[in-house]
Amino acid sequence: MLKYFQLTLIISLSTFFNGFSQNEFDLFREVYSPQKNTLISNFSINSALGMLDLCVDEGAQTEINQQLGVKKAEEYVKFNSMLRNKITFNSTFYSVHNALWLDKSYTVKSNTKKELQTYFDLYIKSMSFSNANLVKNNINNYVNEKTEGKIKEIVSSIEKDDRMLLINTILMKTPWKKQFQEKDTKKGDFNLPSGEIKELDYLFDLNRKIKCYSTDSLKVASLEFDDNKTELLLIMPTKESIDSFMSSDISKKKVKEYQKLMTEEEVYFKMPKVKMSFSNDLIPALKKCGIERVFLPGQSDFSALIKNETDYLFVSKVMHKTVLEFNEWGTEAAAVTSVAVSRSAIQPEKQEYYFNRPFIFIIREKATDAYLFMGTFLGK
């Protein structure tokens, strides 16, 4: 009988080092939905892929490495460890946790266990998967605790052939460097993709100093977080639809170009208050990005992880769940929206940067240019 390795990804606030790879935008496009807000954490997804990379055969590693933008698994896992330590060191704003649940009939190889614990600080829990409810509750309690109640459940059931679950959780709770005043929060119109108008609550500031850039078809801006490590980027097309922009115009190279053109300006600024959640099985998107072998029965080989592997193991599910809220205080839960603002070369009147139509947001770690979150806000 075939046995399943279920890989579960969990995000609650906080994506991957784009210096290695441009592929996060490929995955983002595959996950993007024109019907609803989209939110992924590349850092969380790639953390799980990085752990998986140490556990599989050479053929599967090649596919995963291509998505991660590296030649060898060691390149990414060392970077991931550095980035995780960087954002969590001496910080109350971020917490990152990795865990592996496996059936007690399996034994993890000592050398692989050492690597996973060294680079990912992996927590390993051995249980009898025949007691499905106990395993499910144990995992969901762990997730609920590590995300401080932001994500209460990631596993709805343990299937009879499930044997392992690999979990990464990221929690980000970060205030703005300059917080918005609650008394300034106002209602305003938001232009939905359908052309309809919806009234939303907006964070508003008459004297916001931000880095910004604009053209007649685009606004880009950044908001600093108080940790001095991360920032929120907002990218809003002002003429074409978000659908068209997502399919052709957005790329890591383009974002870098926007960042080089941004200058500091004092502006009238507003963006919507946001509270959103997103969940998805990432297997279809990952397959389109070139990762297939680990999802095919009879093709996967987890002998790098398991001492006593006698049955076929393959990844049956890659559950990704994110939550996001940004408000006057800052960001709580899974992600934050980036703000796009521009200025002209001549001394201007104060410009308006009103994010009142669909936009893309990115949360990035500034020193490494690692994207922690990517999303779209459609006003829904």
C-alpha positions as CSV (number, residue, x, y, z in Angstrom):
1,M,0.0,0.0,0.0
2,L,1.3,3.5,-0.9
3,K,1.9,5.8,2.0
4,Y,1.6,9.5,1.9
5,F,3.9,12.3,3.1
6,Q,1.7,15.3,3.7
7,L,3.6,18.6,3.7
8,T,1.8,21.4,5.4
9,L,2.8,25.0,5.3
10,I,1.5,27.5,7.8
11,I,1.9,31.3,7.8
12,S,0.5,33.8,10.1
13,L,2.5,36.9,9.4
14,S,5.4,37.1,7.4
15,T,8.9,35.1,2.0
16,F,12.0,34.0,0.5
17,F,15.4,35.4,-0.5
18,N,15.0,36.8,-3.9
19,G,18.7,37.3,-4.4
20,F,18.9,33.6,-5.2
21,S,15.9,33.3,-7.4
22,Q,13.3,35.2,-9.5
23,N,10.9,32.3,-9.3
24,E,8.8,33.6,-6.4
25,F,6.9,35.7,-9.0
26,D,6.2,32.7,-11.1
27,L,4.7,30.9,-8.1
28,F,2.8,34.1,-7.1
29,R,1.2,34.3,-10.5
30,E,0.1,30.7,-10.4
31,V,-1.5,31.2,-6.9
32,Y,-3.0,34.6,-7.8
33,S,-6.8,34.7,-8.1
34,P,-8.7,37.5,-9.8
35,Q,-11.7,36.6,-7.7
36,K,-10.2,37.2,-4.2
37,N,-7.4,38.6,-2.2
38,T,-4.2,36.6,-2.5
39,L,-1.5,36.2,0.2
40,I,1.5,34.0,0.3
41,S,4.7,33.8,2.3
42,N,7.5,32.8,0.1
43,F,9.8,32.5,3.1
44,S,7.4,29.9,4.7
45,I,6.9,28.0,1.4
46,N,10.6,27.9,0.7
47,S,11.5,27.0,4.3
48,A,9.3,23.9,3.8
49,L,10.8,23.2,0.4
50,G,14.3,23.6,1.9
51,M,13.6,21.1,4.6
52,L,12.1,18.7,2.0
53,D,15.2,19.2,-0.1
54,L,17.3,17.5,2.5
55,C,15.0,14.5,2.6
56,V,14.5,13.5,-1.0
57,D,16.5,11.8,-3.8
58,E,18.7,13.6,-6.3
59,G,16.1,13.8,-9.0
60,A,13.6,15.5,-6.7
61,Q,16.3,17.7,-5.3
62,T,17.1,19.0,-8.8
63,E,13.5,20.2,-9.3
64,I,13.3,21.8,-5.9
65,N,16.7,23.5,-6.3
66,Q,15.6,25.0,-9.5
67,Q,12.6,26.6,-7.8
68,L,14.7,27.8,-4.9
69,G,17.3,29.2,-7.4
70,V,20.3,27.2,-6.1
71,K,22.5,24.4,-7.4
72,K,22.7,22.5,-4.1
73,A,20.3,22.2,-1.1
74,E,23.1,23.3,1.2
75,E,23.2,26.8,-0.4
76,Y,19.5,27.5,0.4
77,V,19.4,25.9,3.9
78,K,22.4,27.9,5.1
79,F,20.8,31.1,3.8
80,N,17.4,30.2,5.3
81,S,19.1,29.7,8.7
82,M,20.9,33.0,8.4
83,L,17.7,34.9,7.5
84,R,15.6,33.2,10.2
85,N,18.3,34.2,12.8
86,K,18.5,37.7,11.4
87,I,14.8,38.5,11.6
88,T,14.2,36.8,15.0
89,F,17.4,37.9,16.8
90,N,16.6,40.1,19.7
91,S,13.1,40.6,18.3
92,T,9.6,40.4,19.8
93,F,8.2,41.1,16.3
94,Y,8.9,37.7,14.6
95,S,8.8,34.1,15.5
96,V,9.6,31.2,13.1
97,H,9.0,27.5,13.9
98,N,9.6,24.3,12.0
99,A,8.2,20.9,13.0
100,L,7.9,17.4,11.7
101,W,5.2,14.9,12.8
102,L,5.8,11.3,11.7
103,D,4.4,7.9,12.4
104,K,6.2,6.1,15.2
105,S,6.9,3.2,12.8
106,Y,9.5,5.4,11.1
107,T,13.0,6.4,12.4
108,V,14.7,9.5,11.1
109,K,18.4,9.1,10.1
110,S,20.7,10.7,12.6
111,N,22.7,12.7,10.0
112,T,19.6,14.2,8.4
113,K,18.1,14.9,11.8
114,K,21.2,16.8,12.7
115,E,21.1,18.9,9.5
116,L,17.4,19.7,10.0
117,Q,17.8,20.7,13.6
118,T,21.0,22.7,12.9
119,Y,19.6,24.7,9.9
120,F,15.9,24.8,10.7
121,D,15.8,24.2,14.4
122,L,13.3,21.4,13.6
123,Y,11.0,20.0,16.3
124,I,10.3,16.3,15.7
125,K,7.3,14.6,17.2
126,S,6.8,10.8,16.8
127,M,3.2,9.6,17.2
128,S,1.0,6.7,16.2
129,F,-0.9,7.9,13.2
130,S,-3.5,5.2,13.7
131,N,-4.9,7.6,16.4
132,A,-5.8,10.1,13.8
133,N,-7.8,12.5,16.0
134,L,-5.0,12.7,18.6
135,V,-2.4,13.5,15.9
136,K,-4.7,16.1,14.3
137,N,-5.4,17.8,17.6
138,N,-1.7,17.7,18.6
139,I,-0.7,19.5,15.3
140,N,-3.5,22.0,15.4
141,N,-2.7,22.9,19.0
142,Y,0.9,23.4,18.1
143,V,-0.1,25.7,15.2
144,N,-2.6,27.6,17.3
145,E,0.1,28.2,20.0
146,K,2.9,29.2,17.6
147,T,0.7,31.7,15.7
148,E,-0.8,33.0,18.9
149,G,-4.3,32.0,17.8
150,K,-4.1,33.6,14.4
151,I,-4.4,30.2,12.7
152,K,-6.4,27.8,14.8
153,E,-6.4,24.8,12.4
154,I,-4.3,23.7,9.5
155,V,-5.2,20.0,9.5
156,S,-8.9,19.1,9.1
157,S,-8.2,15.3,9.1
158,I,-5.5,12.7,9.1
159,E,-6.0,10.3,6.2
160,K,-5.4,6.6,6.7
161,D,-2.3,6.6,4.5
162,D,-0.8,9.8,6.0
163,R,2.6,9.1,7.6
164,M,4.3,12.5,8.0
165,L,3.5,16.2,8.2
166,L,6.1,18.9,7.8
167,I,5.1,22.3,9.2
168,N,6.5,25.8,9.1
169,T,4.9,28.7,10.9
170,I,5.8,32.4,10.8
171,L,4.3,35.0,13.0
172,M,4.9,38.7,12.4
173,K,3.6,41.4,14.7
174,T,5.3,44.6,13.8
175,P,4.3,48.3,14.4
176,W,4.9,51.0,11.8
177,K,7.9,53.2,12.4
178,K,5.3,56.1,12.4
179,Q,1.9,54.8,13.5
180,F,-1.3,56.1,12.1
181,Q,-3.7,58.0,14.4
182,E,-7.0,56.3,15.0
183,K,-8.8,59.6,14.9
184,D,-7.6,60.2,11.3
185,T,-9.1,56.9,10.1
186,K,-11.8,57.7,7.5
187,K,-14.2,56.0,5.2
188,G,-13.6,56.3,1.5
189,D,-14.3,54.7,-1.9
190,F,-12.4,51.8,-3.3
191,N,-12.6,50.9,-7.0
192,L,-13.2,47.2,-7.3
193,P,-11.9,45.2,-10.3
194,S,-15.5,44.9,-11.5
195,G,-15.8,48.7,-11.8
196,E,-18.1,48.9,-8.7
197,I,-17.3,51.2,-5.8
198,K,-17.0,49.9,-2.2
199,E,-16.7,51.9,0.9
200,L,-13.7,51.0,3.1
201,D,-12.0,52.3,6.2
202,Y,-8.7,54.1,5.3
203,L,-5.6,54.8,7.3
204,F,-4.9,58.4,6.6
205,D,-2.0,60.8,7.1
206,L,-1.7,64.4,5.9
207,N,2.0,64.5,6.5
208,R,3.5,61.1,5.7
209,K,7.2,61.0,4.8
210,I,7.8,58.0,2.6
211,K,9.9,56.7,-0.2
212,C,7.9,56.8,-3.4
213,Y,7.9,56.8,-7.1
214,S,5.1,57.3,-9.7
215,T,4.4,57.5,-13.4
216,D,1.1,58.3,-15.2
217,S,0.3,54.6,-14.9
218,L,1.8,53.5,-11.6
219,K,2.3,54.4,-8.0
220,V,4.9,52.7,-5.8
221,A,5.7,53.5,-2.1
222,S,7.2,52.0,1.0
223,L,6.3,52.2,4.7
224,E,9.0,51.4,7.3
225,F,8.4,49.1,10.2
226,D,9.7,49.9,13.7
227,D,12.1,47.0,13.7
228,N,14.3,48.8,11.2
229,K,14.7,45.5,9.4
230,T,11.6,45.3,7.2
231,E,9.4,47.5,5.0
232,L,6.1,47.3,3.2
233,L,6.1,48.0,-0.5
234,L,2.9,49.0,-2.3
235,I,2.6,48.8,-6.1
236,M,-0.6,50.0,-7.7
237,P,-1.3,50.2,-11.5
238,T,-3.4,53.3,-12.1
239,K,-4.5,52.6,-15.7
240,E,-4.4,48.9,-16.5
241,S,-6.3,46.2,-14.5
242,I,-4.5,44.3,-11.7
243,D,-5.2,41.2,-13.8
244,S,-3.2,42.5,-16.8
245,F,-0.5,43.9,-14.5
246,M,0.0,40.6,-12.8
247,S,0.2,38.6,-16.0
248,S,2.8,40.7,-17.7
249,D,4.3,43.7,-15.9
250,I,5.4,42.5,-12.4
251,S,8.8,40.9,-11.8
252,K,11.6,41.0,-9.4
253,K,13.7,43.0,-11.9
254,K,10.9,45.6,-12.2
255,V,10.5,45.9,-8.4
256,K,14.2,46.5,-8.1
257,E,14.0,49.3,-10.8
258,Y,11.1,50.9,-8.9
259,Q,13.2,50.8,-5.7
260,K,16.1,52.6,-7.4
261,L,13.8,55.3,-8.6
262,M,12.1,56.0,-5.3
263,T,12.9,59.2,-3.4
264,E,11.8,60.5,0.0
265,E,8.8,62.8,-0.1
266,E,6.2,64.2,2.3
267,V,2.7,63.3,0.9
268,Y,-0.9,63.0,1.6
269,F,-1.3,59.3,2.1
270,K,-4.0,56.8,2.6
271,M,-4.4,53.0,2.3
272,P,-7.2,50.6,3.3
273,K,-7.3,48.9,6.7
274,V,-7.0,45.2,5.8
275,K,-8.0,42.0,7.5
276,M,-7.7,39.0,5.2
277,S,-7.0,35.2,5.1
278,F,-6.0,32.9,2.3
279,S,-5.6,29.2,2.1
280,N,-4.6,26.9,-0.8
281,D,-3.1,23.5,-1.7
282,L,0.0,24.6,-3.5
283,I,0.6,21.3,-5.4
284,P,-1.0,22.5,-8.7
285,A,1.0,25.8,-8.6
286,L,4.3,24.0,-7.7
287,K,3.8,21.5,-10.5
288,K,3.5,24.4,-13.0
289,C,6.7,25.8,-11.6
290,G,8.5,22.5,-12.3
291,I,8.3,20.5,-9.1
292,E,6.6,17.2,-9.9
293,R,8.6,14.1,-8.8
294,V,7.8,14.4,-5.0
295,F,4.1,14.4,-5.9
296,L,4.1,11.2,-7.9
297,P,3.5,7.8,-6.3
298,G,6.4,5.5,-7.0
299,Q,8.7,8.3,-8.1
300,S,9.7,9.8,-4.7
301,D,12.6,8.5,-2.5
302,F,12.7,9.6,1.1
303,S,15.6,7.3,2.1
304,A,17.7,10.4,2.9
305,L,15.3,11.0,5.8
306,I,14.0,7.6,6.8
307,K,16.1,4.6,8.0
308,N,13.5,2.0,7.4
309,E,11.6,3.1,4.3
310,T,9.9,0.1,2.8
311,D,6.8,1.7,1.2
312,Y,6.6,4.5,-1.4
313,L,6.2,7.9,0.2
314,F,5.1,10.9,-1.7
315,V,3.8,14.4,-0.9
316,S,0.1,14.3,-1.0
317,K,-0.7,17.8,0.1
318,V,1.0,21.2,0.5
319,M,-1.3,23.3,2.6
320,H,-0.5,27.0,2.8
321,K,-2.5,29.2,5.1
322,T,-1.9,32.8,5.7
323,V,-3.7,35.6,7.7
324,L,-3.1,39.3,7.6
325,E,-4.2,42.4,9.3
326,F,-2.8,45.9,9.1
327,N,-4.2,48.8,11.1
328,E,-3.2,52.0,12.7
329,W,-0.7,50.2,14.9
330,G,1.0,48.2,12.2
331,T,0.9,44.6,11.1
332,E,-0.6,41.7,12.9
333,A,-0.8,38.1,11.6
334,A,0.4,37.2,8.2
335,A,1.3,40.0,5.9
336,V,1.4,43.7,5.2
337,T,0.6,45.8,2.2
338,S,3.2,48.0,0.5
339,V,2.4,51.6,-0.3
340,A,3.4,53.2,-3.5
341,V,4.0,57.0,-3.6
342,S,5.6,59.3,-6.1
343,R,7.1,62.8,-6.5
344,S,8.0,65.1,-9.3
345,A,11.5,66.6,-9.9
346,I,10.4,70.2,-9.4
347,Q,9.5,71.4,-5.9
348,P,5.8,70.3,-5.9
349,E,2.8,70.8,-3.9
350,K,2.2,67.9,-1.6
351,Q,1.1,64.9,-3.7
352,E,-1.7,62.5,-3.0
353,Y,-0.9,58.8,-2.7
354,Y,-4.3,57.2,-2.2
355,F,-4.3,53.4,-2.6
356,N,-8.0,53.2,-3.6
357,R,-7.8,50.5,-6.3
358,P,-6.4,47.0,-6.5
359,F,-2.7,46.8,-5.6
360,I,0.2,44.4,-4.9
361,F,2.0,44.4,-1.6
362,I,5.3,43.0,-0.6
363,I,7.0,42.8,2.8
364,R,10.7,42.5,2.5
365,E,13.8,42.2,4.7
366,K,15.9,45.2,3.7
367,A,19.4,43.9,4.2
368,T,19.0,40.7,2.1
369,D,16.1,41.9,-0.1
370,A,14.3,38.7,1.0
371,Y,10.6,38.9,0.4
372,L,8.7,37.7,3.5
373,F,5.2,38.2,2.1
374,M,3.5,38.9,-1.3
375,G,-0.1,39.6,-1.9
376,T,-2.8,41.4,-3.8
377,F,-5.6,43.4,-2.3
378,L,-8.7,43.7,-4.5
379,G,-11.0,45.3,-1.9
380,K,-12.9,42.1,-1.2
